[in-house]
């Protein structure tokens, strides 16, 4: 009897970071359409939270916290490789190894991996794909940023592991040039998987009991998605990120504008800031002078609900990467405050790279000036976004066809 196709996934989640959720859900939807009977296993950093939010009958969740992944799962995968007589026992005793062993492919959905300046994450980058390599399961790195590779440690580790990946989908021109310059041949020039996420059509009904959606009536709303990652970088150089964003919102509301303050990465039951912008957004909201002009969903929403809300905005200011992806996917003119090449290379696909600047340039005056420039050219920018969106979505969903080919091979 032919075994049903199975796919393992790591680096994404349903809970917490809704960019990771958008990538995961896009892959489940697009691959279920292409591969009849396919089932999935998510190696989860937050297994209990992901299980509680899992609506998919063909998705199972197995625990893979950093300690479990780095020690237990990797050790068992190595034993599975070097001790063939023990393989049946290991597969029966470990849900993770059992799932991986019956998988046709492992999807690595880490958003940015093997890059200079993030050497502290290298061990996790390796631990995410090494079990599959030891079990001889093909690794497909879904669209992500990698490189540059000038740091000796990153260069050495990347040289050891990236050529062993079946396919690396580059998320934009800069990443592709880094990877080509590094000599990698296993590349596909793509776009973020989250661009393939489609609205279900029931988002407004789902949100109606939680938010007053009439807030969006009678005038354009400015959406703002802060990021605790940016906060740490700005505050580390003596700045006050929360204060600057609050000041920007106060300037908008003083001018009679309405603002959507939206946490795109949220864990409602946790005060920890990892993958959680809610504490930051609460801090910003508490400082505001005119809260009645600000809609703040103080909760964890789904990736589709967030995309719906962002799409209701007239303009958007993003610090979270996948909040930017959602605003671009909804053709909302977007100003981006970023921290790596991963923002600019996606904006380039829309001829919108001029609307990104680094956190080191953030000041009240510069932010206000750039936003005024965006507003003055809003119609022009929106027309450009709409013109490029179909091609970006096409190359995003192309990776689903590539994955399906791997499963069928």
C-alpha positions in Angstrom: 0.0 0.0 0.0 1.3 3.4 -0.9 2.1 5.6 2.1 0.3 9.0 2.2 2.6 11.9 1.4 3.9 13.7 4.5 5.8 17.0 5.0 7.6 18.3 8.1 7.9 22.0 8.7 10.2 24.0 11.0 10.8 27.6 11.7 7.2 28.8 11.6 4.2 28.7 14.0 0.5 29.4 14.4 0.9 31.2 17.7 2.9 34.4 18.4 4.6 35.7 15.3 1.8 36.1 12.7 4.4 36.4 9.9 5.4 32.8 10.8 1.8 31.9 10.9 1.2 33.4 7.4 4.0 31.4 6.0 2.9 28.2 7.6 -0.8 28.6 6.6 0.2 29.6 3.1 2.2 26.4 2.7 -0.6 24.2 4.2 -3.3 25.7 1.8 -1.2 25.7 -1.3 0.3 22.2 -0.8 -3.0 20.6 0.2 -4.4 21.8 -3.1 -1.5 20.3 -5.0 -0.9 17.0 -3.2 -4.0 14.9 -2.5 -4.0 13.4 1.0 -0.9 15.2 2.2 -0.4 15.5 6.0 2.0 17.8 7.9 4.0 17.9 11.1 5.1 21.2 12.6 8.2 21.1 14.8 7.0 23.8 17.3 8.8 26.1 19.6 5.5 26.7 21.4 3.7 23.4 21.1 0.8 24.0 23.6 0.0 27.4 22.1 0.2 26.1 18.5 -2.0 23.1 19.4 -4.6 25.4 20.9 -4.7 27.5 17.6 -4.5 24.6 15.1 -7.6 24.5 12.9 -6.1 22.0 10.4 -7.0 18.3 10.7 -4.0 17.3 8.5 -1.5 19.1 10.8 0.1 17.6 13.9 2.2 19.5 16.3 5.3 18.0 17.9 7.4 19.8 20.6 10.7 21.2 19.4 11.8 23.9 21.9 15.4 25.0 21.4 16.6 22.5 24.0 14.5 19.7 22.6 15.6 20.4 19.1 19.2 21.1 19.8 19.8 18.2 22.1 17.2 15.5 22.0 16.0 15.5 18.4 19.4 16.1 16.9 21.0 13.3 19.1 18.3 10.8 18.2 18.6 11.8 14.5 22.4 11.1 14.7 21.8 7.8 16.4 19.3 6.9 13.7 22.0 7.5 11.1 24.8 5.6 12.7 23.0 2.7 14.4 20.7 1.1 11.8 19.5 -1.7 14.1 18.0 0.9 16.5 16.1 2.8 13.8 12.7 1.2 14.4 13.0 1.7 18.1 14.0 5.4 17.7 11.1 6.1 15.3 8.6 4.5 17.6 10.0 6.3 20.7 10.2 9.8 19.2 7.3 11.5 17.5 9.7 14.0 15.9 12.0 11.4 14.4 9.0 9.3 13.4 7.4 12.2 11.6 10.7 13.2 9.9 11.4 9.6 8.8 8.2 9.4 6.9 8.5 12.8 5.4 9.2 13.5 1.7 10.7 16.9 2.6 11.4 19.2 5.4 10.3 22.8 4.9 12.6 25.3 6.7 10.5 28.5 7.1 13.0 30.5 9.1 12.7 34.1 7.9 16.4 35.0 8.0 19.1 32.4 8.5 22.9 32.1 8.1 23.5 35.8 8.0 26.3 38.0 9.3 25.5 39.8 12.6 23.2 37.0 13.7 25.9 34.5 14.7 24.1 33.7 18.0 21.4 32.1 15.9 23.7 29.9 13.8 23.4 27.0 16.2 19.6 27.1 15.8 19.9 27.5 12.0 22.0 24.3 11.9 19.9 22.4 14.4 16.8 23.1 12.4 18.0 21.2 9.3 20.6 18.8 10.6 18.1 16.1 11.7 16.7 15.9 8.2 20.1 15.8 6.7 21.0 12.9 9.0 17.8 11.1 8.0 18.5 11.8 4.3 15.3 13.8 4.0 15.5 16.6 1.4 15.6 20.1 3.0 13.6 22.9 1.2 14.4 26.3 2.6 11.2 28.4 1.8 11.7 32.0 0.7 14.0 33.7 3.2 16.9 36.0 3.6 20.5 34.7 3.9 23.9 36.3 3.8 26.0 38.2 3.6 28.8 35.7 4.4 31.8 37.8 5.3 32.0 36.9 9.0 34.4 34.0 9.2 32.2 31.9 11.5 29.0 32.4 9.4 31.0 31.8 6.3 32.4 28.5 7.5 29.2 27.2 8.8 27.2 28.3 5.8 29.8 26.7 3.5 29.3 23.4 5.4 25.5 23.3 5.4 23.8 25.4 2.7 25.1 23.4 -0.3 23.5 20.3 1.3 20.0 21.9 1.1 17.9 20.6 -1.8 16.5 24.1 -2.7 17.1 27.5 -1.2 14.4 30.0 -2.2 15.8 33.5 -2.1 13.4 36.2 -1.0 14.8 39.0 -3.1 17.6 40.4 -5.2 20.0 41.1 -2.4 19.8 37.7 -0.9 20.0 36.1 -4.3 23.2 38.0 -5.1 24.7 37.1 -1.7 23.9 33.4 -2.3 25.2 33.4 -5.9 28.3 35.2 -4.9 28.9 32.6 -2.3 28.8 30.0 -5.0 25.5 28.3 -4.2 23.8 26.5 -7.1 20.7 25.2 -5.4 18.8 28.5 -5.7 15.4 29.6 -6.8 14.6 33.3 -7.0 11.2 33.6 -5.3 9.1 35.8 -3.0 8.0 35.4 0.6 5.5 32.5 1.0 3.1 34.9 3.0 2.3 36.7 -0.3 0.3 33.5 -1.1 -2.0 33.9 1.9 -5.6 34.6 0.8 -8.3 36.0 2.9 -11.1 33.6 3.8 -13.8 36.3 3.4 -15.2 35.9 7.0 -12.6 38.1 8.7 -15.0 41.0 9.3 -17.6 38.8 10.8 -15.0 37.2 13.1 -13.8 40.6 14.3 -17.1 42.3 14.6 -17.6 41.1 18.2 -14.1 42.2 19.3 -13.6 45.5 17.4 -15.7 48.4 16.2 -15.0 48.2 12.5 -17.0 51.4 11.9 -13.7 53.0 13.0 -12.6 52.7 9.4 -15.6 54.6 8.0 -15.4 58.2 7.0 -11.8 58.7 6.3 -8.4 57.1 5.8 -6.8 55.3 8.7 -3.0 55.2 9.2 -1.8 51.8 10.3 1.2 51.3 12.5 2.9 48.0 13.4 5.7 48.5 15.9 8.4 45.9 16.6 10.1 44.9 19.9 13.1 44.0 17.7 13.4 47.6 16.5 12.8 48.8 20.1 15.8 46.9 21.4 18.0 48.2 18.6 16.9 51.9 19.0 17.0 51.8 22.8 20.4 50.2 22.8 21.8 53.4 21.2 20.1 55.6 23.8 16.9 56.2 21.9 13.3 55.9 23.0 11.5 53.9 20.4 8.1 53.6 22.2 8.2 57.4 22.9 9.0 58.2 19.3 6.2 56.1 17.9 3.8 57.5 20.5 4.8 61.0 19.5 4.2 60.2 15.9 0.8 58.9 16.6 0.0 62.0 18.7 1.0 64.2 15.8 -1.3 62.3 13.5 -4.3 62.4 15.9 -3.7 66.1 16.6 -4.1 66.6 12.9 -7.5 64.8 13.1 -6.3 61.5 11.8 -7.3 58.0 13.0 -4.7 55.3 13.7 -4.7 51.5 13.8 -2.0 50.4 16.3 -1.6 46.7 15.5 0.8 44.2 17.1 1.7 41.7 14.3 3.5 39.4 16.6 1.5 38.7 19.8 1.2 36.3 22.6 -1.8 37.3 24.7 -1.0 35.0 27.7 2.7 36.1 28.1 4.5 39.2 29.2 7.7 38.0 27.6 8.8 40.0 24.6 10.1 37.3 22.4 7.8 37.1 19.3 5.5 39.4 21.3 4.9 43.1 20.4 1.8 43.4 22.7 3.7 44.7 25.8 5.4 47.4 23.5 2.0 48.3 21.9 0.4 48.6 25.4 3.3 50.9 26.5 2.8 53.1 23.4 -1.0 53.1 23.8 -0.7 54.2 27.4 1.3 57.2 26.4 -1.2 58.5 23.8 -3.0 61.8 24.3 -6.1 61.0 22.2 -6.8 57.3 22.6 -10.3 57.7 21.2 -8.8 58.2 17.8 -6.7 55.0 18.0 -7.9 51.5 17.4 -5.7 49.1 19.3 -6.7 45.3 19.2 -5.1 44.3 22.5 -5.1 40.6 21.7 -3.6 37.9 19.5 -5.4 37.9 16.1 -5.0 35.5 13.3 -2.8 36.3 10.3 -5.8 36.6 8.0 -7.6 38.9 10.5 -4.5 41.1 10.7 -4.2 41.2 6.9 -7.9 42.3 6.7 -7.4 45.1 9.2 -4.2 46.3 7.5 -6.0 46.3 4.1 -8.6 48.7 5.6 -5.8 51.3 6.1 -5.0 54.1 3.7 -1.3 54.2 4.5 0.9 52.0 6.7 4.1 52.3 8.8 5.7 49.0 9.4 8.6 47.8 11.6 7.5 44.1 11.6 8.6 42.5 8.4 5.4 40.5 7.8 3.2 43.4 8.6 5.0 45.0 5.7 4.3 41.9 3.6 0.6 42.1 4.5 0.3 45.8 3.6 2.1 45.2 0.3 -0.2 42.2 -0.4 -3.2 44.5 0.1 -1.6 47.3 -2.0 -1.5 49.8 0.9 1.3 52.4 0.5 3.8 51.6 3.2 6.7 53.3 5.0 9.2 50.8 6.5 11.5 51.2 9.4 13.8 48.2 9.2 17.0 46.6 10.4 18.3 44.4 7.6 18.4 44.0 3.8 15.4 41.7 4.1 13.0 44.7 4.0 14.6 46.5 1.1 14.8 43.5 -1.2 11.1 42.8 -0.9 10.2 46.5 -1.5 12.4 46.4 -4.6 9.9 43.9 -6.1 7.3 46.7 -6.0 9.7 49.6 -7.0 9.1 50.9 -3.5 12.6 50.6 -1.9 12.7 54.4 -1.4 10.1 54.0 1.3 12.4 52.1 3.6 15.0 53.5 6.0 17.1 52.0 8.8 16.4 52.2 12.5 19.6 54.3 12.8 17.9 57.1 10.9 14.8 57.1 13.1 14.0 60.5 14.6 10.7 62.3 15.0 11.6 64.8 12.3 12.8 62.2 9.8 9.8 59.9 10.3 7.4 62.7 10.0 9.1 64.0 6.8 9.1 60.6 5.1 5.5 59.9 6.0 4.5 63.3 4.6 6.3 62.4 1.4 4.5 59.0 1.2 1.1 60.7 1.8 1.8 63.2 -0.9 2.4 60.4 -3.4 0.0 57.9 -2.1 -2.0 57.4 -5.3 1.1 56.9 -7.4 2.6 54.5 -4.9 -0.6 52.5 -4.6 -0.8 52.2 -8.4 2.7 50.9 -8.5 2.0 48.3 -5.8 -1.0 47.1 -7.7 0.9 46.8 -10.9 3.6 44.6 -9.4 1.5 42.5 -7.0 0.4 39.8 -9.5 4.0 38.9 -10.4 5.1 38.8 -6.8 2.3 36.5 -5.9 3.2 34.3 -8.9 6.8 33.8 -7.8 5.6 33.3 -4.2 3.3 30.5 -5.1 5.8 28.9 -7.5 7.6 27.4 -4.5 4.5 25.3 -3.8 4.9 23.7 -7.2 8.6 23.1 -6.5 7.8 21.5 -3.2 5.1 19.3 -4.8 7.7 18.1 -7.3 10.0 17.1 -4.5 7.2 15.1 -2.8 6.3 13.3 -6.0 9.9 12.5 -6.9 
